[in-house]
Amino acid sequence: MTLPSTRRLIRGFSQLMLYAVAFSVVATANLYPEARMPIVIWLLAVALAWRPSSGDRR
């Protein structure tokens, strides 16, 4: 009974952390415009690495 709610809590927390990371990355890109391209490449790599794991969990 507690497992689905715990999983939902973990998913919500990870989504919140993802939003926090995205906000910090956007702030960093605005502070350092020359670092914008490596940040975009890193975000694409993280998104590609994140998707299959979340798909396998379902």
C-alpha positions in Angstrom: 0.0 0.0 0.0 2.8 2.4 0.8 4.9 1.6 -2.2 3.0 3.5 -5.0 2.8 6.6 -2.8 6.5 6.4 -2.0 7.3 5.9 -5.7 5.1 9.0 -6.5 6.9 11.0 -3.8 10.3 9.9 -5.2 9.2 10.8 -8.8 8.0 14.2 -7.6 11.2 14.8 -5.7 13.3 13.9 -8.7 11.2 16.1 -10.9 11.7 19.0 -8.5 15.5 18.4 -8.5 15.4 18.3 -12.3 13.7 21.7 -12.3 16.2 23.1 -9.8 19.1 21.8 -11.9 17.6 23.3 -15.1 17.1 26.6 -13.3 20.7 26.7 -12.1 21.9 25.7 -15.6 19.9 28.5 -17.2 21.2 31.0 -14.6 24.8 29.8 -15.3 24.2 30.1 -19.1 23.0 33.7 -18.6 26.0 34.5 -16.4 28.5 32.8 -18.7 27.4 33.0 -22.3 30.6 31.3 -23.6 29.7 28.2 -21.6 26.2 27.9 -23.1 27.1 25.3 -25.8 28.8 22.8 -23.5 25.9 23.1 -21.1 23.4 22.3 -23.9 25.4 19.3 -24.9 25.6 18.2 -21.2 21.8 18.6 -20.8 21.2 16.5 -24.0 23.4 13.8 -22.6 21.7 13.8 -19.2 18.2 13.7 -20.9 19.2 10.8 -23.1 20.7 8.9 -20.1 17.6 9.7 -18.0 14.9 8.5 -20.4 15.6 4.8 -20.7 15.9 4.3 -16.9 12.5 6.0 -16.3 11.0 3.9 -19.1 12.4 0.6 -17.7 11.0 1.4 -14.2 7.5 1.5 -15.5 
